[in-house]
Amino acid sequence: MEFETIITKYPPKKLLLIPLTIAVLALIILGATYLSTGSPVRLGIEFTGGTLVTVPVTVPEDELRNQFASYTLVDIRRIGNRYMMQFGPMDTSQYVELSTQINSQYEQAEIRYIGPIYSQALQSEVIRYLPLSFLLMAIVVLFVFREWIVSGMVVLCAFADILIATASMTVVGISMSLGTVAALLMLIGYSVDTDILLSMRVLKRKGGTDEKIIGSMHTGLMMTGTTILAVFSLLVVSDVLYRIIPNFYQMAIIADICMVLLFGLGADIFNTWITNAQLLRWYTAKPSKAGRRQKR
């Protein structure tokens, strides 16, 4: 059965049970992560503090991991002919000991330390500006539609996209970094774009609600599909080719951004054309709205 047939055949209340279930699962995942780690998502070094070390590739990764097993080694990634090792927070004596060991073993090592004050400042900035972006977006949407319920639908779908994307990050082990925060902010804008497209056509154009939803779906899915193909191509270049072609450089931060965008774009398809579409079907079926459309 075609997707457009599904979203117009069944009553809105039944179809809305699907996104509600997925949202609850996402909240459970984030809640369980928060209870076990103190944060709903895995935080990167920018937000936790720690030490980032880059050394030339001279030994296998397993041997390198054993060499520094006594320290708070969090992650090792190979970037071309160099290893990038991420260490968690440590006291001054451990940091000096680690630096001495690395400098004695490698001539071209790079060591970068991120202190707890800087990482806490970044956390506070994200906590402050991410909700602010939602607030400003809600104000713009309210200005466009002049109706609280419709604006709330758009904001709800954007929030659901971010919720599913962050839960997916937790499942696959992607850390929250400055790059992934930027990806989440991009998703807010993209989600609003497709939801406004749908809402504008349903509320501003003449015709049956289901027909207008299907018509806008063709345009919206083309937009999202094109973006997904572009992001997937970037993911292949930044990560997949590294695993296939020897000595091909891995761009880990770009790969993480692409993964978050793909999670969010997939969620946007679902939330726009099921969640928002069904809410609009319910909203336009209200007697007061139906009567107003007939007067027009």
N, C-alpha and C positions, 0 to 999 in steps of 0.2 A: 504493500500500500504506500502511495506517495506521501511525502512529508506534508505537503499542502492539504491533502485530503484528511490527514490525521488531525491537523489543528483546526479544521473547520467542521468536522463531522461530529466530534464528541462535545458534550457540554463543558463549559469552562471550569466548573467546579471539579470535575473528574480529572481533567488534564492538569490542573494546578496542583494536584496531589504529587505529581512527578517532581516538579522543581522544589516543592516544599520538602520532600523526602531527601533530595540531594543537598539542599541547604542545611538540613538537620545533620546529615552525615558529615558535611564539611565542618560544621560547628563542633561536632563530637571529635573529629580529628584534631582541630586546633585546640579544643579544650583539653584533650588528653596530652597533647604536646606541652601545653602550658603547665599542667600539673606535674609533669615529669621533668621539665627543664626550666620552668619559670618564664618561658616566652612561648607565644603561640606558634612561632616559626623558628627555625634554626637561624641564629644570628651569625653573620660573617664577622671577620676580624675588625671591620670598621666600627661595629657596634659593641663588640665585646672587649676590644683591646687585645694586644698580643704582639707577636713578632713574625714578620714575613721575611723568609730567607730564600735567595736564589743562588744556586750553585751549578757549575757545569756537570753534564752527565758523564760520570766516570765509572759508576757501578750500577748494577740493577736496582730497581726501585725497592725490592724486598730487603736488599742489603742495606740500602740507605735508611729504610725505616727501622731496621734493627740497630743501626748506629745511634739513632737519636730516640730510641724507645724510652729512655729514662726521663725525657722531657715531655712537656704537654703537647706532643705532636698531634695536630688535628687533621691535616690533609696534606697530600703530596700530589702535585700535578706536573706532568712533563710538558714543557713549552719549547718545541724545537729541540735544540741541543742543551737545554738547561732544565733543571728541576726547580719547582717553586714549592717550598715547604711552609706551611702555616702552623705556628705554635700558639697555644692559648696563653692567657695571662700567667706571668711568673714573677717571682720576687727578684730583687736586684742581683743577688748572688747567683741565682740560676741564669739570669740573662748574661751576666759577665762570663760565667762558665761556658754557656752555649756559644757566645761570640768568640771566645778564645779557641774552642774546639773547631769551629767552622773556619776561622782565619788560619789556623794551623794546618788544616787539611785541604783547603781550597784557596788558590791564589786570586781568582776572579769572583769571589763571593760578594753578594750584596745583602745587607741586613737593614731592615726597616722596622722600627719599633713604633707602635701606636699605643699611647698611654690611656689609662682609664678615663681621665678627664675629657680628652678629645672624643673618645667613643661615647661617653655619656652625653656629651653635647650633641653629637650626631643623632643619638636616640631621641633626645628631646626635640630636635628640629623635625624629625620625621613624625613624631607624635603630634606636633603642633600643625604642620603644614599638610599632612595627608587629610585629616578631617576638614581643614580649611578649604582644600580643593573641592571636597564634596559640597561644602556650604556654598561656595561661589558658583559651582555648577548648578546647584538647586535654585539659586536666585535667578540665574540666566534662563533656566527652563521655565520657571514660574513666570518670568517676564514674557516669554514667547507664547505660552498657552493661556495664562491668566486663570488657570484652574488648579486648585490645590491637589485634587485627586490625580489628575493626569500627570502633574509634575512629580507627585509622590511615586507614581508607577515608574517613571523614568529613573528617578534616583534609586528606587528599590532594585531595579534591574542592574544598574551600575554597581551597586553595593554587592549584589549576588555574584556578579562577574569577578569582583576583587576577592570575595570570600572563597569562591571555588578555585581561583588561581592560587591563592595563598595555601589553601589546603592541599592542592596538587603539588606545590613546592615542597611541602612537608613530607608528602608521601614519597617523592622521588629523591629527596635529600638535597634540594637546592637551598643554599643559605640566603638570608636576607642581606643584601649588600646595597651600596649606592646605585649600582646598575639595575638591580631588580626592583628597587624602589622607583627608579625612573620608568621601568617597564610597567609597573602598576599604575603610575600616573598617566602613562600613555593609554592604558586600557580604560581609564575613566573617561577620557575624551572620546575614544573610539566607541565605547558602549553608548554614550549619550548621542553620538552621531547616528547610529543605526536606530536607536529608540525614537529619536526625534523624527527620522525619516518615516518610520511606521506611524507614529502618532499624528504627524502632520497630514499624511494621506488619508488616514481613517477619519480624522475629525474635520478636515478642511475641504475634502472633495466630496462630490455627490456620488451616490450609488450604495449598494449593499455593503455592509461591514466586511463580510467574508470575501467578497470580490476585491475590495480595496486592500485587505490584508494580503491576499494572494498576489495582487499586482505589485505591491511594495516589496513582497518577499523576493520576487525575481531580481529587482534592483539591489536589494540589501544583500542577498546571498552572493551576487556577482561581486559586490564590493568586498565582502568579507573573504570570499574565496580567493580573490586576487591578492589581498593582503596576506593570507595564509601561505600562498605559494611563494610570495616574496620573502616572508620570514623563514619559511622552511629552506629556501635556497641559501639564505644567509647562515642558517644552522648547519647545513651540509658543508659550507666553506669553512666555518669557524670550528667545527668539531668532528664531523663524520669523516672528512678526508684525512684528518690527522690519524684516525684509527686504521685507515686503509693504505695510505701512501707514506712510506718511510721518510722521516725528516721533514714532514709537512708541519707547519706551525699550528699549534692549537691556540685559539683565542677564547679562553675559558669564560671571561666575563660576557663576551658577545654571545656565546652559546647559552649561558644562563638567561640572558635577556630574551633570546629567541624562544627558549623553552617556556618562560613565563608568558610571553606574548601568545604563544600557541595555545597554552592552557586557557588564557583569558579569551582569546578569539573563539575557541571552541565553546566556552561557556556563554559567550555573547550570542552565538547562533541559537543556543538553547534558550537563553533567557529572553531574547528579543522575540523570537518567533513562537515560543510557547508561553512563557510567563507574561510578557507584556501584551502579546496578541490576545491571550485569553482574558486578561484584565480589561482590555479595551472592548472585547466582545461583551463582557459582563457590563461594562460601564455604558456602552451605547445601547444596550438592551433595556436599561432602566426606563420606566414609563416617562419620566420628565424629559430625558434626552431624546427618546423616540418621538415624543410630541413636538419637541423643538425642531427636529430634523424635518418633520412633516410640514411645519410652517414655512420652512425655508423652500 
